[in-house]
Amino acid sequence: MRSVLEQAIGHYHESLSDEVAGESQAILDGELRRRGLYFGDRPLCTVLRPRFLTPEQYRLLRDGCAILLRAFDRVYRAALENAALRRQFGLADWEEALMEQDPGFADPSPTSRIDTFFLPDQGVFHLTEYNAETPAGAAYGDALAETFLALPAMRPLLRRYDVRPLPARHGVLHALLASYEQWGGGKRSAPRIAILDWREVPTHNEFVLWVDYFRARGLEAVIVDPRDTELARGRLIAAGAPVDLIYKRVLISELVERCGREHAVIRAVESGAVCMVNPFRCKLLHKKASLAVLSDERNAELFPDDERRAIDGHVPWTRLVAERSTRYRGRTIDLMPFVVAERERLVLKPNDEYGGKGIVLGWEVDAATWERALQTALAEPFVVQERVPIPSEPFPSFVDGHVVLADRILDVNPFAYHGAYVDGCLSRLSSAALVNVTAGGGSQAPTFLLEPR
């Protein structure tokens, strides 16, 4: 017997005639253009069906992520006090120095995103990355959900099923304002917000959505390139006026590489002239080595039983690439010979990159390419991670006047706040094993909870 979700997806696809799909695609294309739902010059969404989860599946994700967030927070607090533990994260010297700066509020990542592959039939998810620095997609996702709810393709489904979006913008807003209030010693005045990133980034359209969202709530907001800021009379100046709160979307590593350690933004944050979310300390957990720290046997005693079970169940075996011995599935191994021999079950990832940059999937390259990648990984911080099962689902597209169903690999990425709870979810689809819109082959889809009426 088919599950509720399988029945709903089957009903959706059966109801999607070429005529309805064509009408829906025309409306979707128009809304993507009108709302600026583009990643650079590419449409954000290339399919005609949302991602559906049941309330039970979302609860499983939410509850499991909450335990993992406690583990991340525990290891973060321990690393602040323990230099040896902190070295396991592979921080650069300048990152170590910035870690000393107290951001003025408790959470290293008031906003974050937990990137997972979810296997609903098995009731398990695998956390492959923790985006603790610049989680993107919340405004895009909310706008896509609003667009999809009004498509003709959704009409037959809505007659039979209760379909609810999982909005995320409000969570980001509350995290920003709560951090600003704590930074300011409890003051509740409305801040002037700067959305900070390079003017040429492909996510600029999402920043425009954020400006509209903030302004609709009575908050002044501007999009600012770091190169257009200055520190004057004890204030950070951007777009002609002082800034109170930075919604940081620029990567700290890129800011330092391009503009230097003495840049106005860095000096303003360090001097307490401006509040920045996420702060410099987010770098510790954002490093891909944070998953190695959680899963390494050397650190097991840090965690209570429920957190260890969650780590074992949801975090794939991950290690910082180095000449060392370690444990794998109950046995001691020499790491480098093991990584060479077990290429087809392993992935190499740069410790601090995004958008799929530098990732090498062992099962997609030959032995010589893998060994060259390992030499690079030994010279600069990389992690090696065990391959996890990758789910797929059929999704419809409208191609040459007809509905075409094709399997898409998909991930599910809950948004998290204050390192404590999940609210909202981003879903990405791809025809390739590397599921990432930035990498060029993916699509974002809105995520809905679904249950029978």
N, C-alpha and C positions, 0 to 999 in steps of 0.2 A: 504493500500500500504506500502511495506517495505521501510525503510529508506535506504539511500545510504550505510550506514555502515552495516546494516543488509544484504543488497544485496551482498556487498563485502565479508562479512564473510561467507555467504551462498555459494558464488562462490568458495571461498577458500576451504571450506570443501568438496564441491561436486567434486572438481578437485583433491582431495587428495586420490588417490587410495592406496591400500596396497603397491603396487610396488614403487610408488613415495615416500610414507611415509618411507618405509624401506631404500631407497637410501638416503633420506634426513636425517633420524636418524643416519645412518652410518657416513655421513659427519659431522653432528652436534657433534656426540660423539668424532670424531677425532679432530675437532676444539676446543671443550671444553678441551680435554687433551693437545693439542698443545699450546693453549693460557693460560692454567692454570685457566680456568673459573670454578673453584670449590670453594665451601664454606667449608673449612676444607677438608674432604674427600668426600663430596657430590657434584654431578654435580649442577651447578648453575641454569640450565634450564632443566625442565622435560617435556616440551610441544613442539608441532611442529607448533605453530602459534604465531605471535607477538600480542601485544596489539595494536589495531587501535583506533585512534581518528580522528575526522574531524577537519579541521582548525578552524571551528566555536567553537567546543568544547574546543579546546586548548586555543583559545582566551578568552573564558569564564573563564577558569581556571586561565590563566595568568592575566587577568584584575582583577578578584576577589582577587587573592593572592596579587596583588600589593597594593590594599586598605588595606588588613589585615596586610601586612608588615609595612605600615605607622602607623597602630594602635599599633603594637608591638614596633616600634621605639618610638612612643609617650609615651607609658607607661614605657619603659626603661629609657628614659630621665627624666621623672617625678620621677621614683623610685631612680635614682641617687641623687636627691635633697631631697627626702622625706623618712625618715627612717620608718615612719608608713606604707606607701605604700609598701616599700621594704619588710617589715615583712610578707606581704601577699604571698610572693613567697616561704616562708619556707626555707630560706638559713640557713646553719650551720654557727657557729661562724667563723670557718676558711675560709669559702666562703665569708663571710662579709669582713674579713680582706683582702682577695685577690682582692675583688672588688675595693679596694682603689688604686690598681696599674693601672696607665694609660698605656694602651698597646702601645701608640705611633701612633695610627691611630683611626679614628672616629668610625668605625663600631664595635659593640660587636660581630657580626657574619658575617664576610665577605663571608663565605660560609654557607649555611643552606639548609634544606629540609623541605617541608611542606607536611605532610602525611595526605591524605584525602581519603574519600570514595565519589566517583563521580557517580551521578545518571543522565546520559545524557538525558534520556527521560523527566526528570523533570527540567533540566537545573539548577541543584543545586549540590554543593559539601559540604561535612561536614569535617571540619578540626579536626582531633582527636589528633594529636601530632605535635609539632613544634620542629624538630631536629635542634637545634641552636648550638650544640657543635661539633659533629663529624659526619656529614652527609656522609654516605657511598653509594657506588653503581655507581658513575658516570663513572669510568673507566670500571667496569664490563659491564655496560649498553652499552657503546660505542662499546666495543668489540663484545658483543652479536649482536648488530645491524649490524655490518659489516659481521658477520657470517651468519645471517639470510638472508640478501639480496642476498647471493650467493647460497642459498639452492634450489634444484629443486622444492620444494613445493611452492616457491614464483613465479615461472616462469609464470603460467597462470594468476595470479593476476596482475603482472607487465605489461602484455599486455593491460589490461583494465583500470588500475588505476595508478595514480601518487602517489608513496609511498615514503615518505621522513622521514629519521631518525630525532631524536631530540637529537643531541649530547650535552654533558655536560662538558667534560674534559676541553675545552677551557675556560669555565666560571670559573672553579676552578683555572686554571692557571692565568687568568687575576686578579682574586681576591687576590691570593697569592702575585703576583708581585706588584699590586697596593698598597697593605697593606705594603709590604716591602719598597717600594719607599717612602710612606708617613712616615713610621717609621724612615727611614734614612734621612729625611729632604730633599727629592727630588733626592737622588742619584739613578742612573739607572744602576749601575754595576750588573752583574749577580751574584746572591747569590748561595752559596752552601746549598742545601736543605737536611734536615733530615726528613724522614717520620717516625714519632715517635709512636711506639706502642710496646706491648709485643711480643716477638718472637713467642709465641705459639698461637696467635689469629687465628681464622679460616679465617679471611680476608687477611692473608699474601699474598695470590696470587694476590689480587688487588693491593697491594703495589708494586709488581713486575711490573705490568702493568704501574703504575705511574712512576717508575724509567725509564722504556723504553720511556715513553711519554716525560718526562722531558729531558732525554739525547738526544732524537731526535731533541729537540729544543735548544741544546747547553748548557743545564743547568746540572751541576753536582748534582746528587742526590744519597742518600744512605738510606737504611732501618735501623733504629736504635732502639734497645731496650733501654728504659730509664735507665735500670740498667748498661748499657755499656757507660754511659756518665760521664764526669767530668768537673768541672769548674777550669780552670787553666790559670793564667796570664790574667784574665779578659775576657776569651773566653770560650764558651762551646765547648768541644772537643768530637767528636764522629767519630768512624771508622778512627782514626788516624790523624784527622785534624779538624780545627775549623769549626763550623757551623754558617751560617748567618741567615738562615730562617728555622723555624720548621713548617712543615705541620703536625699539631697535630691530630693524630687519637686516641691516648690514652685518656681515660676519666680522667679528673682532679681528680675526687673523688677516682678513683683507684690508680692514681699516689700518692696521699697523703696517702691513706690507706696502700699501699705496701711499699712506700719509705720514707714517712715522709715529714713534712712541709719544712724541710731544704734541700731537695734534690737539686742536682746540676741544674737540668732543671728549677726548680722554682726560685732558687737564680739567675740564669742567666737571666731569663725573668725579674725578679724584678729589677735587676741592669742595665738593658738595654744592656746586652751583646749579646742578640739574639732577633730576632723578632719571635713571635709565633702566628700562625693563626690556629684555632680560639683562642682568648686570654681568660684570666681568666674571664673577664666580660661576656662572652657568657653564663655563668652558669645561670644568672638571667632569661633569656628568655627560656633557655633549660628546666628549671623546668616545670613539667607538670602543676604546679600551675599558670603558665603564662596564660593558658586558663581560669582559674578561675578568675584571675585578670581582664582579658578582659570582661568576661561575668557577673561579679558581679555587682549588682545594685549600690553598694557603689561607683563605679568608673565611672559610666555612663557619668558624666559631663566632664570627661577628653577628650572625643572624639567628633569631629564634626559629623554632621548628617550622612554623607556618610560612615564614619567608624562605627558608631553605627549600621547602617543598615547592613553593611557587617558582623559585629560581630553577630547580631541577626540572620542573614540568614545562616551563615557558621560555627559558633563556637557553638558546643553543650553546653547546660547548664552544668557547671563544678564548683565545690566548693572544697576548701581545707577541709578535714574532721575535724570537730571540733564541740564542743557543742556551738551552736549559732542559732539565727533565721536568715532567709534570705527570698528571694523572689523566687517563682517558678510559672511560667505561670500566673503572675499577682496577686498571693496571697502570704501572709506571712506564712511561715512554720517554725516549729522547725526542724532543719536539721537532727539530729540523729534519732528521731522517724520516720521521713519521709523516711530516707534511709533504715531503718529496714523494713518498710511496703511496700516500692516500689522496692524491690530487683530485680524483673524480668525486670525492665526497666533501670537498673543502672549497672555501671562498677566501680570497684575499681582499682586504679593504684598507685604504689609507685611514689613519687614525682620526684625521680631521679634514674630511672633504664632504662634498654634497653633490646631489644630482647624478649620482652614479659614477662620478669621476674616479678613475684609477682602480675600479673594482675589477678583479679577475675571477671569473667562474672557472674552477678547475676542470669541470667536465666539458667545457666548451673550447679548451685550448690543448695543444699537444704538450708533451713532457718538456721539450726544450723551451717553449714559451713560458711554461710554469716555473721552471728553474731560473730563468732570467728575471721573472717577476719576484721570485723569492730573494734574489740578490738585492733587488731594489728595496724589498721589505725589510731586509736586515740593516740596510743603510739609513733608513728613515722610518719613523713609527708607522707600522702596519699591524693589523690584527688578522688572524686566521680564524675562520668560523666554520663550524660544521654545517653542511647543506641541510636544509629543512624541506619537508614536503610542501609543494606549491599548489594551491587549489586553483581551479578554473571553473567558469560557468559560461553558458551560451548567452551572448548579447546580440540584439538586433541592430543593424545599421541599414541605412537607405542608400543603395548603390544602383546607379543607372536605372532608376525608376522602380526598383524592386526591393523587398525586404530580404536581407541576407543575415542569416544567423551564423555566428562564428564563436568558437571558444576563446575566451579571454582569461589570461592569468589575472588574478586580482588580489590586492591586499586590503587590509582594513586597519585604519590608523586613528584610534581614539585621541581626542584632545584632552589634555590634563591641566589642572590649575593648582597652583601653590604646592606642587609636589604631593598632592593628597587625593584628588578625586578626578573622575572622568566625566565630561559633559560635551557631547557632540562627537562626530566621527567623519573622517575623510576616507573615501574609497578611490583607489586608482586601478586602472585596467591596462593591460598590455598584451601584445601578441608575442613578446619576448620575455625571457626569464628575468631580466632586469626591469622591475616595475617602478618606473620613475618618469614623471612628466618632463622633468628637466632634461633627462637623458634623450628625449626626442621621440620616443615611440609610444608614449602612454596617453591616457585620457583620464580625466577626473569624471566621476559620476556622483550624483547626489545619493545620500544614504537615508533610507526610510525604515522605520519600524512598521511591521505588517502583521495583522492578525484578522481572523474572520470577523465580520460584523455580527 
